[in-house]
Amino acid sequence: MSAEIDFYELLEVERTADDKTLKSAYRKLAMKFHPDKNPGCAESEAKFKQINEAYGCLSDPQKRAAYDRYGHAAFQQGGTGGGGGFGGGDFGDLGDIFESIFGGGFGGGRQQARRGADLRYDMEISLEDAFHGKQAEIAVEISQKCEPCEGSGAQPGTSARRCNLCGGHGKVRAQQGFFMVERPCPTCHGRGEVIEKPCKHCRGEGRVDAEQKLEVTIPPGVDNGTRIRLAGKGEAGPFGAPPGDLYIFLHIKRHRVFEREGTTLLTRAPISFTTAALGGSIEIPGLDGERHQIDIPAGIQSGKQLRKRGAGMPVLQARGAGDLVIEIQVETPSKLSARQKELLREFQATETGEECPQSKGFFERIKDVWSDLTE
């Protein structure tokens, strides 16, 4: 390796040169010193190799960062063997360089035991439960810490031993060209320890599957998809690592009367055409346990919405509530007695068109359109 010659000087660029400048300089020099253009010239051949070596380093962002900070020393093996393993335990080489530059991932030390997986549980509740909130008990099959071995995976009374392959560091190194790479130890899988006598209860896993009963607090105002987190109630981590979390996803059953839109409760109320014409009132029982009287103004039309403020769903984790909305649907009678028909005919005979202005206006527009077409 050409340790005495600066890579930037070799490529004839500034240390701040960008990738495009580096590439252009490399191509220019490579063409100049290529052996095919300088047959039999040992000096040109050596220069060509140096240029390739310099560009190979500076064109790689991580190698360039290491070179900028440590120079050629970044690529010296520092006493480690070319084969793999940790040798005498010298960590003052490239792994430590990259750990200091890039914040870890290459440095020594055993791999941290990962926490257990997060779990999901889907729970169906009624709209009434979503309104008032409730305490619920659920049973979940969860991987839990093995009690006999206290999560270690080793048979009680024994303990794990240091891994011989990685020397307890959890990682091994291998030489790839002039670069050193690290990977988890294939023997201990990054733990740094090997269990010789596995626990019979968990078979060396440090955790077992068992049913767990949990109390879940559902606050008032939850909606479809609301997520409740139970910290530390997820899957146990391997070999005594911390457990994950359990997430409860709520699904609200369809209600017989009410639909929900955020904090608004919506219901559709059919009323007779006489009530629609003359006005009146109806009573709606709310989820809050109150009977809400709704006044119907005379002449109300189908689709008109009447609102009862504050009688809707409570706001989740806050004060206040939404509204109760009643959508009026005027129902035309389908079964009439002879007397009712007689009364309706009498009413029909007195109609002037002013009683139903929308109908009168519509047919007047139709008449105008027809007149235009026949002219």
Short mmCIF file of the C-alpha atoms (twelve columns), coordinates in Angstrom:
data_MODEL
# 
_entry.id   MODEL 
# 
loop_
_atom_site.group_PDB 
_atom_site.id 
_atom_site.type_symbol 
_atom_site.label_atom_id 
_atom_site.label_alt_id 
_atom_site.label_comp_id 
_atom_site.label_asym_id 
_atom_site.label_seq_id 
_atom_site.Cartn_x 
_atom_site.Cartn_y 
_atom_site.Cartn_z 
_atom_site.pdbx_PDB_model_num 
ATOM 1   C CA . MET A 1   0.000    0.000   0.000   1 
ATOM 2   C CA . SER A 2   1.338    3.427   -0.918  1 
ATOM 3   C CA . ALA A 3   1.329    4.859   2.575   1 
ATOM 4   C CA . GLU A 4   3.724    7.754   1.874   1 
ATOM 5   C CA . ILE A 5   1.723    9.407   -0.900  1 
ATOM 6   C CA . ASP A 6   -1.369   11.461  -0.110  1 
ATOM 7   C CA . PHE A 7   -4.438   10.202  -2.039  1 
ATOM 8   C CA . TYR A 8   -5.621   13.732  -2.828  1 
ATOM 9   C CA . GLU A 9   -2.197   14.663  -4.201  1 
ATOM 10  C CA . LEU A 10  -2.173   11.506  -6.304  1 
ATOM 11  C CA . LEU A 11  -5.485   12.514  -7.926  1 
ATOM 12  C CA . GLU A 12  -4.398   16.176  -8.097  1 
ATOM 13  C CA . VAL A 13  -7.570   17.468  -6.362  1 
ATOM 14  C CA . GLU A 14  -8.385   19.520  -3.269  1 
ATOM 15  C CA . ARG A 15  -9.469   17.755  -0.070  1 
ATOM 16  C CA . THR A 16  -12.906  19.358  -0.510  1 
ATOM 17  C CA . ALA A 17  -13.397  17.919  -3.990  1 
ATOM 18  C CA . ASP A 18  -16.856  16.492  -4.652  1 
ATOM 19  C CA . ASP A 19  -17.617  13.102  -6.233  1 
ATOM 20  C CA . LYS A 20  -17.898  14.531  -9.734  1 
ATOM 21  C CA . THR A 21  -14.499  16.250  -9.493  1 
ATOM 22  C CA . LEU A 22  -12.888  13.083  -8.112  1 
ATOM 23  C CA . LYS A 23  -14.288  10.966  -10.911 1 
ATOM 24  C CA . SER A 24  -13.179  13.393  -13.598 1 
ATOM 25  C CA . ALA A 25  -9.649   13.611  -12.173 1 
ATOM 26  C CA . TYR A 26  -9.396   9.831   -11.890 1 
ATOM 27  C CA . ARG A 27  -10.462  9.237   -15.501 1 
ATOM 28  C CA . LYS A 28  -8.000   11.824  -16.798 1 
ATOM 29  C CA . LEU A 29  -5.044   10.330  -14.899 1 
ATOM 30  C CA . ALA A 30  -6.068   6.721   -15.573 1 
ATOM 31  C CA . MET A 31  -6.048   7.383   -19.301 1 
ATOM 32  C CA . LYS A 32  -2.660   9.118   -19.009 1 
ATOM 33  C CA . PHE A 33  -0.904   6.328   -17.091 1 
ATOM 34  C CA . HIS A 34  -2.770   3.285   -18.432 1 
ATOM 35  C CA . PRO A 35  -0.305   0.431   -19.225 1 
ATOM 36  C CA . ASP A 36  -1.746   0.081   -22.737 1 
ATOM 37  C CA . LYS A 37  -0.678   3.648   -23.494 1 
ATOM 38  C CA . ASN A 38  2.702    3.174   -21.821 1 
ATOM 39  C CA . PRO A 39  3.832    -0.354  -22.767 1 
ATOM 40  C CA . GLY A 40  6.871    -1.557  -20.870 1 
ATOM 41  C CA . CYS A 41  6.977    1.498   -18.571 1 
ATOM 42  C CA . ALA A 42  7.202    0.221   -14.982 1 
ATOM 43  C CA . GLU A 43  6.835    3.761   -13.560 1 
ATOM 44  C CA . SER A 44  3.533    4.355   -15.394 1 
ATOM 45  C CA . GLU A 45  2.229    0.954   -14.287 1 
ATOM 46  C CA . ALA A 46  3.026    1.716   -10.631 1 
ATOM 47  C CA . LYS A 47  1.428    5.157   -10.935 1 
ATOM 48  C CA . PHE A 48  -1.686   3.587   -12.462 1 
ATOM 49  C CA . LYS A 49  -2.035   1.225   -9.494  1 
ATOM 50  C CA . GLN A 50  -1.617   4.091   -7.028  1 
ATOM 51  C CA . ILE A 51  -4.297   6.137   -8.782  1 
ATOM 52  C CA . ASN A 52  -6.731   3.209   -8.673  1 
ATOM 53  C CA . GLU A 53  -5.995   2.671   -4.986  1 
ATOM 54  C CA . ALA A 54  -6.568   6.358   -4.194  1 
ATOM 55  C CA . TYR A 55  -9.827   6.570   -6.134  1 
ATOM 56  C CA . GLY A 56  -11.079  3.299   -4.618  1 
ATOM 57  C CA . CYS A 57  -10.719  4.871   -1.178  1 
ATOM 58  C CA . LEU A 58  -11.964  8.406   -1.816  1 
ATOM 59  C CA . SER A 59  -14.977  7.340   -3.904  1 
ATOM 60  C CA . ASP A 60  -16.379  5.376   -0.928  1 
ATOM 61  C CA . PRO A 61  -17.982  7.779   1.630   1 
ATOM 62  C CA . GLN A 62  -17.124  5.681   4.687   1 
ATOM 63  C CA . LYS A 63  -13.553  4.942   3.592   1 
ATOM 64  C CA . ARG A 64  -13.037  8.597   2.711   1 
ATOM 65  C CA . ALA A 65  -14.309  9.722   6.127   1 
ATOM 66  C CA . ALA A 66  -11.896  7.338   7.836   1 
ATOM 67  C CA . TYR A 67  -9.022   8.435   5.600   1 
ATOM 68  C CA . ASP A 68  -9.730   12.139  6.184   1 
ATOM 69  C CA . ARG A 69  -9.567   11.608  9.927   1 
ATOM 70  C CA . TYR A 70  -6.808   9.026   10.300  1 
ATOM 71  C CA . GLY A 71  -4.953   8.981   7.008   1 
ATOM 72  C CA . HIS A 72  -3.424   5.697   5.883   1 
ATOM 73  C CA . ALA A 73  -3.487   4.408   9.469   1 
ATOM 74  C CA . ALA A 74  -7.229   3.854   9.049   1 
ATOM 75  C CA . PHE A 75  -6.509   0.866   6.814   1 
ATOM 76  C CA . GLN A 76  -3.699   -0.768  8.760   1 
ATOM 77  C CA . GLN A 77  -4.691   -4.020  10.489  1 
ATOM 78  C CA . GLY A 78  -3.307   -2.974  13.842  1 
ATOM 79  C CA . GLY A 79  -2.057   -6.429  14.826  1 
ATOM 80  C CA . THR A 80  -5.236   -8.416  13.952  1 
ATOM 81  C CA . GLY A 81  -4.845   -11.465 11.886  1 
ATOM 82  C CA . GLY A 82  -6.152   -11.647 8.343   1 
ATOM 83  C CA . GLY A 83  -8.430   -14.603 9.086   1 
ATOM 84  C CA . GLY A 84  -11.150  -13.601 11.580  1 
ATOM 85  C CA . GLY A 85  -11.689  -13.715 15.298  1 
ATOM 86  C CA . PHE A 86  -10.350  -11.206 17.792  1 
ATOM 87  C CA . GLY A 87  -6.843   -12.533 18.363  1 
ATOM 88  C CA . GLY A 88  -5.351   -10.978 21.454  1 
ATOM 89  C CA . GLY A 89  -8.260   -8.574  21.955  1 
ATOM 90  C CA . ASP A 90  -6.746   -5.451  20.308  1 
ATOM 91  C CA . PHE A 91  -9.628   -3.125  19.387  1 
ATOM 92  C CA . GLY A 92  -7.551   -0.110  18.276  1 
ATOM 93  C CA . ASP A 93  -8.149   -0.644  14.577  1 
ATOM 94  C CA . LEU A 94  -10.774  0.085   11.948  1 
ATOM 95  C CA . GLY A 95  -13.760  -1.065  14.016  1 
ATOM 96  C CA . ASP A 96  -13.020  1.574   16.659  1 
ATOM 97  C CA . ILE A 97  -12.315  4.191   13.991  1 
ATOM 98  C CA . PHE A 98  -15.714  3.701   12.376  1 
ATOM 99  C CA . GLU A 99  -17.445  3.548   15.746  1 
ATOM 100 C CA . SER A 100 -16.016  6.971   16.670  1 
ATOM 101 C CA . ILE A 101 -16.941  8.480   13.284  1 
ATOM 102 C CA . PHE A 102 -20.346  6.941   12.611  1 
ATOM 103 C CA . GLY A 103 -21.648  6.395   16.121  1 
ATOM 104 C CA . GLY A 104 -21.296  2.652   16.577  1 
ATOM 105 C CA . GLY A 105 -22.054  -0.496  14.643  1 
ATOM 106 C CA . PHE A 106 -18.405  -1.450  14.096  1 
ATOM 107 C CA . GLY A 107 -16.991  -1.247  17.597  1 
ATOM 108 C CA . GLY A 108 -16.209  -4.029  20.037  1 
ATOM 109 C CA . GLY A 109 -18.431  -5.271  22.811  1 
ATOM 110 C CA . ARG A 110 -21.116  -7.919  22.811  1 
ATOM 111 C CA . GLN A 111 -24.378  -7.409  21.027  1 
ATOM 112 C CA . GLN A 112 -27.099  -5.996  23.246  1 
ATOM 113 C CA . ALA A 113 -29.932  -8.434  23.893  1 
ATOM 114 C CA . ARG A 114 -32.887  -7.164  21.939  1 
ATOM 115 C CA . ARG A 115 -36.166  -6.441  23.710  1 
ATOM 116 C CA . GLY A 116 -39.165  -8.630  23.152  1 
ATOM 117 C CA . ALA A 117 -41.556  -8.069  20.291  1 
ATOM 118 C CA . ASP A 118 -44.544  -5.754  20.565  1 
ATOM 119 C CA . LEU A 119 -47.870  -7.574  20.306  1 
ATOM 120 C CA . ARG A 120 -51.323  -6.613  19.016  1 
ATOM 121 C CA . TYR A 121 -54.696  -7.553  20.481  1 
ATOM 122 C CA . ASP A 122 -57.972  -6.640  18.754  1 
ATOM 123 C CA . MET A 123 -60.903  -5.951  21.096  1 
ATOM 124 C CA . GLU A 124 -64.530  -5.373  20.092  1 
ATOM 125 C CA . ILE A 125 -66.638  -3.160  22.340  1 
ATOM 126 C CA . SER A 126 -70.144  -1.676  22.189  1 
ATOM 127 C CA . LEU A 127 -70.903  1.968   21.449  1 
ATOM 128 C CA . GLU A 128 -72.197  2.239   25.022  1 
ATOM 129 C CA . ASP A 129 -68.793  1.057   26.312  1 
ATOM 130 C CA . ALA A 130 -67.076  3.630   24.082  1 
ATOM 131 C CA . PHE A 131 -69.386  6.313   25.533  1 
ATOM 132 C CA . HIS A 132 -68.992  5.475   29.225  1 
ATOM 133 C CA . GLY A 133 -65.614  3.705   29.263  1 
ATOM 134 C CA . LYS A 134 -65.071  0.439   31.100  1 
ATOM 135 C CA . GLN A 135 -62.666  -1.941  32.802  1 
ATOM 136 C CA . ALA A 136 -62.129  -5.128  30.827  1 
ATOM 137 C CA . GLU A 137 -60.149  -8.296  31.441  1 
ATOM 138 C CA . ILE A 138 -58.484  -10.033 28.529  1 
ATOM 139 C CA . ALA A 139 -56.594  -13.311 28.270  1 
ATOM 140 C CA . VAL A 140 -53.606  -13.305 25.917  1 
ATOM 141 C CA . GLU A 141 -51.196  -16.087 24.986  1 
ATOM 142 C CA . ILE A 142 -47.838  -14.353 25.477  1 
ATOM 143 C CA . SER A 143 -44.230  -15.484 25.582  1 
ATOM 144 C CA . GLN A 144 -43.144  -14.749 29.162  1 
ATOM 145 C CA . LYS A 145 -39.892  -14.911 31.091  1 
ATOM 146 C CA . CYS A 146 -39.083  -18.427 32.267  1 
ATOM 147 C CA . GLU A 147 -39.325  -18.391 36.057  1 
ATOM 148 C CA . PRO A 148 -37.120  -21.439 36.900  1 
ATOM 149 C CA . CYS A 149 -34.087  -19.969 35.096  1 
ATOM 150 C CA . GLU A 150 -35.166  -16.324 35.551  1 
ATOM 151 C CA . GLY A 151 -34.905  -15.786 31.810  1 
ATOM 152 C CA . SER A 152 -31.231  -16.780 31.482  1 
ATOM 153 C CA . GLY A 153 -31.928  -19.952 29.501  1 
ATOM 154 C CA . ALA A 154 -29.429  -21.875 31.653  1 
ATOM 155 C CA . GLN A 155 -30.411  -24.744 33.918  1 
ATOM 156 C CA . PRO A 156 -30.936  -23.503 37.508  1 
ATOM 157 C CA . GLY A 157 -27.675  -23.709 39.428  1 
ATOM 158 C CA . THR A 158 -25.591  -23.270 36.271  1 
ATOM 159 C CA . SER A 159 -24.619  -20.284 34.181  1 
ATOM 160 C CA . ALA A 160 -23.574  -19.509 30.643  1 
ATOM 161 C CA . ARG A 161 -19.882  -19.495 29.752  1 
ATOM 162 C CA . ARG A 162 -17.940  -17.074 27.594  1 
ATOM 163 C CA . CYS A 163 -17.975  -17.913 23.892  1 
ATOM 164 C CA . ASN A 164 -14.569  -19.253 22.787  1 
ATOM 165 C CA . LEU A 165 -14.929  -18.130 19.174  1 
ATOM 166 C CA . CYS A 166 -15.497  -14.427 19.806  1 
ATOM 167 C CA . GLY A 167 -13.923  -14.227 23.262  1 
ATOM 168 C CA . GLY A 168 -17.184  -12.980 24.776  1 
ATOM 169 C CA . HIS A 169 -17.486  -9.967  22.458  1 
ATOM 170 C CA . GLY A 170 -20.402  -11.291 20.385  1 
ATOM 171 C CA . LYS A 171 -18.765  -10.315 17.072  1 
ATOM 172 C CA . VAL A 172 -16.102  -11.685 14.769  1 
ATOM 173 C CA . ARG A 173 -14.079  -9.894  12.127  1 
ATOM 174 C CA . ALA A 174 -12.951  -10.923 8.688   1 
ATOM 175 C CA . GLN A 175 -10.585  -9.351  6.162   1 
ATOM 176 C CA . GLN A 176 -12.112  -8.410  2.797   1 
ATOM 177 C CA . GLY A 177 -9.387   -6.933  0.613   1 
ATOM 178 C CA . PHE A 178 -7.831   -4.116  2.655   1 
ATOM 179 C CA . PHE A 179 -11.089  -3.583  4.583   1 
ATOM 180 C CA . MET A 180 -12.106  -5.210  7.874   1 
ATOM 181 C CA . VAL A 181 -15.766  -6.163  8.392   1 
ATOM 182 C CA . GLU A 182 -17.638  -7.295  11.489  1 
ATOM 183 C CA . ARG A 183 -20.572  -9.647  11.870  1 
ATOM 184 C CA . PRO A 184 -22.379  -11.362 14.774  1 
ATOM 185 C CA . CYS A 185 -20.615  -14.420 16.096  1 
ATOM 186 C CA . PRO A 186 -22.137  -17.548 14.464  1 
ATOM 187 C CA . THR A 187 -21.586  -19.605 17.618  1 
ATOM 188 C CA . CYS A 188 -23.235  -17.411 20.260  1 
ATOM 189 C CA . HIS A 189 -25.363  -15.302 17.844  1 
ATOM 190 C CA . GLY A 190 -24.023  -12.070 19.283  1 
ATOM 191 C CA . ARG A 191 -24.615  -12.863 22.978  1 
ATOM 192 C CA . GLY A 192 -20.986  -13.416 23.851  1 
ATOM 193 C CA . GLU A 193 -22.059  -16.407 25.947  1 
ATOM 194 C CA . VAL A 194 -22.850  -20.045 25.289  1 
ATOM 195 C CA . ILE A 195 -25.316  -22.105 27.335  1 
ATOM 196 C CA . GLU A 196 -23.926  -25.591 27.940  1 
ATOM 197 C CA . LYS A 197 -26.813  -26.855 30.103  1 
ATOM 198 C CA . PRO A 198 -30.088  -25.403 28.813  1 
ATOM 199 C CA . CYS A 199 -33.009  -24.979 31.185  1 
ATOM 200 C CA . LYS A 200 -35.353  -27.954 30.805  1 
ATOM 201 C CA . HIS A 201 -38.439  -25.806 31.291  1 
ATOM 202 C CA . CYS A 202 -37.760  -23.344 28.449  1 
ATOM 203 C CA . ARG A 203 -35.184  -25.452 26.525  1 
ATOM 204 C CA . GLY A 204 -32.622  -22.689 26.691  1 
ATOM 205 C CA . GLU A 205 -34.861  -19.948 25.271  1 
ATOM 206 C CA . GLY A 206 -35.283  -18.061 28.543  1 
ATOM 207 C CA . ARG A 207 -39.012  -17.662 27.881  1 
ATOM 208 C CA . VAL A 208 -42.138  -19.807 27.658  1 
ATOM 209 C CA . ASP A 209 -45.616  -19.349 26.164  1 
ATOM 210 C CA . ALA A 210 -48.364  -18.979 28.745  1 
ATOM 211 C CA . GLU A 211 -51.782  -17.370 29.057  1 
ATOM 212 C CA . GLN A 212 -51.773  -14.044 30.835  1 
ATOM 213 C CA . LYS A 213 -54.843  -12.221 32.148  1 
ATOM 214 C CA . LEU A 214 -54.622  -8.457  31.947  1 
ATOM 215 C CA . GLU A 215 -56.818  -5.566  33.059  1 
ATOM 216 C CA . VAL A 216 -57.510  -2.969  30.365  1 
ATOM 217 C CA . THR A 217 -58.878  0.492   31.145  1 
ATOM 218 C CA . ILE A 218 -60.971  1.850   28.268  1 
ATOM 219 C CA . PRO A 219 -61.481  5.621   28.676  1 
ATOM 220 C CA . PRO A 220 -64.717  7.347   27.617  1 
ATOM 221 C CA . GLY A 221 -64.726  8.675   24.055  1 
ATOM 222 C CA . VAL A 222 -62.611  6.012   22.320  1 
ATOM 223 C CA . ASP A 223 -63.261  5.446   18.625  1 
ATOM 224 C CA . ASN A 224 -62.619  2.763   16.017  1 
ATOM 225 C CA . GLY A 225 -58.872  2.169   15.773  1 
ATOM 226 C CA . THR A 226 -58.054  3.761   19.127  1 
ATOM 227 C CA . ARG A 227 -54.862  2.129   20.407  1 
ATOM 228 C CA . ILE A 228 -54.202  1.452   24.081  1 
ATOM 229 C CA . ARG A 229 -50.611  0.651   25.054  1 
ATOM 230 C CA . LEU A 230 -49.786  -1.697  27.918  1 
ATOM 231 C CA . ALA A 231 -46.086  -1.093  28.522  1 
ATOM 232 C CA . GLY A 232 -44.004  -4.174  29.244  1 
ATOM 233 C CA . LYS A 233 -46.883  -6.578  28.601  1 
ATOM 234 C CA . GLY A 234 -45.672  -7.771  25.207  1 
ATOM 235 C CA . GLU A 235 -43.444  -10.689 24.382  1 
ATOM 236 C CA . ALA A 236 -40.601  -11.397 26.801  1 
ATOM 237 C CA . GLY A 237 -37.131  -10.594 25.481  1 
ATOM 238 C CA . PRO A 238 -34.727  -13.482 24.820  1 
ATOM 239 C CA . PHE A 239 -32.368  -14.472 27.623  1 
ATOM 240 C CA . GLY A 240 -33.723  -12.014 30.180  1 
ATOM 241 C CA . ALA A 241 -33.956  -8.975  27.846  1 
ATOM 242 C CA . PRO A 242 -36.781  -6.475  28.544  1 
ATOM 243 C CA . PRO A 243 -40.271  -7.359  27.261  1 
ATOM 244 C CA . GLY A 244 -42.038  -5.521  24.462  1 
ATOM 245 C CA . ASP A 245 -45.373  -3.739  24.724  1 
ATOM 246 C CA . LEU A 246 -48.921  -4.923  24.122  1 
ATOM 247 C CA . TYR A 247 -51.166  -2.731  21.967  1 
ATOM 248 C CA . ILE A 248 -54.940  -3.040  22.265  1 
ATOM 249 C CA . PHE A 249 -56.760  -1.963  19.073  1 
ATOM 250 C CA . LEU A 250 -60.432  -1.140  19.657  1 
ATOM 251 C CA . HIS A 251 -63.261  -1.924  17.240  1 
ATOM 252 C CA . ILE A 252 -66.760  -0.595  17.967  1 
ATOM 253 C CA . LYS A 253 -69.788  -2.741  17.135  1 
ATOM 254 C CA . ARG A 254 -72.525  -1.407  14.882  1 
ATOM 255 C CA . HIS A 255 -75.322  0.157   16.948  1 
ATOM 256 C CA . ARG A 256 -79.038  -0.456  16.362  1 
ATOM 257 C CA . VAL A 257 -79.975  3.235   16.551  1 
ATOM 258 C CA . PHE A 258 -76.946  5.496   16.376  1 
ATOM 259 C CA . GLU A 259 -74.153  6.077   13.909  1 
ATOM 260 C CA . ARG A 260 -71.000  7.873   14.921  1 
ATOM 261 C CA . GLU A 261 -69.040  10.563  13.121  1 
ATOM 262 C CA . GLY A 262 -66.220  11.651  15.425  1 
ATOM 263 C CA . THR A 263 -67.930  12.989  18.535  1 
ATOM 264 C CA . THR A 264 -71.285  13.377  16.755  1 
ATOM 265 C CA . LEU A 265 -74.046  10.815  17.271  1 
ATOM 266 C CA . LEU A 266 -76.436  10.580  14.322  1 
ATOM 267 C CA . THR A 267 -79.838  8.895   14.154  1 
ATOM 268 C CA . ARG A 268 -82.620  9.008   11.574  1 
ATOM 269 C CA . ALA A 269 -86.146  9.528   12.923  1 
ATOM 270 C CA . PRO A 270 -89.200  8.802   10.724  1 
ATOM 271 C CA . ILE A 271 -92.214  10.991  11.503  1 
ATOM 272 C CA . SER A 272 -95.739  11.055  10.118  1 
ATOM 273 C CA . PHE A 273 -96.618  13.537  7.401   1 
ATOM 274 C CA . THR A 274 -99.184  15.126  9.732   1 
ATOM 275 C CA . THR A 275 -96.492  15.737  12.377  1 
ATOM 276 C CA . ALA A 276 -94.271  17.151  9.670   1 
ATOM 277 C CA . ALA A 277 -97.060  19.460  8.509   1 
ATOM 278 C CA . LEU A 278 -98.435  20.531  11.888  1 
ATOM 279 C CA . GLY A 279 -95.269  20.251  14.039  1 
ATOM 280 C CA . GLY A 280 -94.890  18.409  17.325  1 
ATOM 281 C CA . SER A 281 -92.171  16.715  19.343  1 
ATOM 282 C CA . ILE A 282 -90.423  13.360  19.650  1 
ATOM 283 C CA . GLU A 283 -88.344  11.815  22.443  1 
ATOM 284 C CA . ILE A 284 -84.915  10.283  21.798  1 
ATOM 285 C CA . PRO A 285 -83.167  8.240   24.550  1 
ATOM 286 C CA . GLY A 286 -79.480  9.177   24.512  1 
ATOM 287 C CA . LEU A 287 -76.435  7.062   25.384  1 
ATOM 288 C CA . ASP A 288 -76.002  9.385   28.370  1 
ATOM 289 C CA . GLY A 289 -79.164  7.896   29.921  1 
ATOM 290 C CA . GLU A 290 -81.215  11.031  29.367  1 
ATOM 291 C CA . ARG A 291 -84.452  11.305  27.385  1 
ATOM 292 C CA . HIS A 292 -83.986  14.174  24.955  1 
ATOM 293 C CA . GLN A 293 -87.109  15.921  23.733  1 
ATOM 294 C CA . ILE A 294 -86.767  17.165  20.174  1 
ATOM 295 C CA . ASP A 295 -89.193  19.837  18.942  1 
ATOM 296 C CA . ILE A 296 -90.409  19.393  15.372  1 
ATOM 297 C CA . PRO A 297 -91.181  22.702  13.623  1 
ATOM 298 C CA . ALA A 298 -94.280  22.780  11.400  1 
ATOM 299 C CA . GLY A 299 -93.555  22.222  7.710   1 
ATOM 300 C CA . ILE A 300 -90.280  20.331  8.267   1 
ATOM 301 C CA . GLN A 301 -88.940  18.471  5.234   1 
ATOM 302 C CA . SER A 302 -87.263  15.073  4.894   1 
ATOM 303 C CA . GLY A 303 -83.512  15.274  5.370   1 
ATOM 304 C CA . LYS A 304 -83.666  18.230  7.749   1 
ATOM 305 C CA . GLN A 305 -81.294  17.760  10.706  1 
ATOM 306 C CA . LEU A 306 -82.112  18.827  14.238  1 
ATOM 307 C CA . ARG A 307 -79.310  19.144  16.779  1 
ATOM 308 C CA . LYS A 308 -79.094  18.581  20.532  1 
ATOM 309 C CA . ARG A 309 -75.911  20.224  21.779  1 
ATOM 310 C CA . GLY A 310 -73.661  18.251  24.129  1 
ATOM 311 C CA . ALA A 311 -75.607  14.985  23.898  1 
ATOM 312 C CA . GLY A 312 -73.101  13.251  21.620  1 
ATOM 313 C CA . MET A 313 -69.917  11.289  22.349  1 
ATOM 314 C CA . PRO A 314 -67.513  12.564  25.011  1 
ATOM 315 C CA . VAL A 315 -64.211  13.990  23.819  1 
ATOM 316 C CA . LEU A 316 -61.414  11.499  24.469  1 
ATOM 317 C CA . GLN A 317 -59.165  12.556  27.355  1 
ATOM 318 C CA . ALA A 318 -60.725  16.016  27.472  1 
ATOM 319 C CA . ARG A 319 -63.805  17.828  28.692  1 
ATOM 320 C CA . GLY A 320 -66.937  18.326  26.675  1 
ATOM 321 C CA . ALA A 321 -68.981  16.246  24.265  1 
ATOM 322 C CA . GLY A 322 -70.223  16.336  20.714  1 
ATOM 323 C CA . ASP A 323 -73.807  16.722  19.557  1 
ATOM 324 C CA . LEU A 324 -76.763  14.423  19.014  1 
ATOM 325 C CA . VAL A 325 -78.089  14.955  15.480  1 
ATOM 326 C CA . ILE A 326 -81.560  13.756  14.442  1 
ATOM 327 C CA . GLU A 327 -82.197  13.539  10.713  1 
ATOM 328 C CA . ILE A 328 -85.912  13.776  9.970   1 
ATOM 329 C CA . GLN A 329 -87.499  11.407  7.475   1 
ATOM 330 C CA . VAL A 330 -91.122  12.184  6.620   1 
ATOM 331 C CA . GLU A 331 -93.015  8.935   6.099   1 
ATOM 332 C CA . THR A 332 -95.929  8.785   3.642   1 
ATOM 333 C CA . PRO A 333 -98.770  6.622   4.993   1 
ATOM 334 C CA . SER A 334 -99.230  3.391   3.051   1 
ATOM 335 C CA . LYS A 335 -102.380 2.116   4.823   1 
ATOM 336 C CA . LEU A 336 -105.357 4.457   5.126   1 
ATOM 337 C CA . SER A 337 -108.893 3.862   6.325   1 
ATOM 338 C CA . ALA A 338 -111.857 5.000   4.198   1 
ATOM 339 C CA . ARG A 339 -112.449 7.933   6.512   1 
ATOM 340 C CA . GLN A 340 -108.784 9.019   6.299   1 
ATOM 341 C CA . LYS A 341 -108.915 8.881   2.505   1 
ATOM 342 C CA . GLU A 342 -112.094 10.940  2.543   1 
ATOM 343 C CA . LEU A 343 -110.474 13.592  4.738   1 
ATOM 344 C CA . LEU A 344 -107.420 13.707  2.511   1 
ATOM 345 C CA . ARG A 345 -109.592 14.197  -0.585  1 
ATOM 346 C CA . GLU A 346 -111.325 17.077  1.162   1 
ATOM 347 C CA . PHE A 347 -107.934 18.572  1.945   1 
ATOM 348 C CA . GLN A 348 -106.784 18.010  -1.620  1 
ATOM 349 C CA . ALA A 349 -109.813 19.893  -2.902  1 
ATOM 350 C CA . THR A 350 -108.777 22.953  -0.927  1 
ATOM 351 C CA . GLU A 351 -105.148 22.987  -2.122  1 
ATOM 352 C CA . THR A 352 -103.998 26.094  -3.982  1 
ATOM 353 C CA . GLY A 353 -100.359 25.081  -4.544  1 
ATOM 354 C CA . GLU A 354 -99.116  27.542  -1.995  1 
ATOM 355 C CA . GLU A 355 -99.031  24.796  0.654   1 
ATOM 356 C CA . CYS A 356 -96.070  23.109  -1.114  1 
ATOM 357 C CA . PRO A 357 -93.982  25.882  -2.739  1 
ATOM 358 C CA . GLN A 358 -91.212  23.542  -3.847  1 
ATOM 359 C CA . SER A 359 -93.624  21.368  -5.819  1 
ATOM 360 C CA . LYS A 360 -95.336  24.417  -7.328  1 
ATOM 361 C CA . GLY A 361 -92.004  25.940  -8.358  1 
ATOM 362 C CA . PHE A 362 -90.778  22.694  -9.878  1 
ATOM 363 C CA . PHE A 363 -93.806  22.201  -12.103 1 
ATOM 364 C CA . GLU A 364 -93.782  25.829  -13.180 1 
ATOM 365 C CA . ARG A 365 -90.195  25.353  -14.363 1 
ATOM 366 C CA . ILE A 366 -91.219  22.186  -16.188 1 
ATOM 367 C CA . LYS A 367 -94.016  24.136  -17.929 1 
ATOM 368 C CA . ASP A 368 -91.538  26.815  -19.026 1 
ATOM 369 C CA . VAL A 369 -89.145  24.219  -20.449 1 
ATOM 370 C CA . TRP A 370 -91.953  22.556  -22.370 1 
ATOM 371 C CA . SER A 371 -93.088  25.872  -23.794 1 
ATOM 372 C CA . ASP A 372 -89.553  26.608  -25.025 1 
ATOM 373 C CA . LEU A 373 -89.365  23.227  -26.745 1 
ATOM 374 C CA . THR A 374 -92.682  23.636  -28.577 1 
ATOM 375 C CA . GLU A 375 -92.124  27.171  -29.860 1 
# 
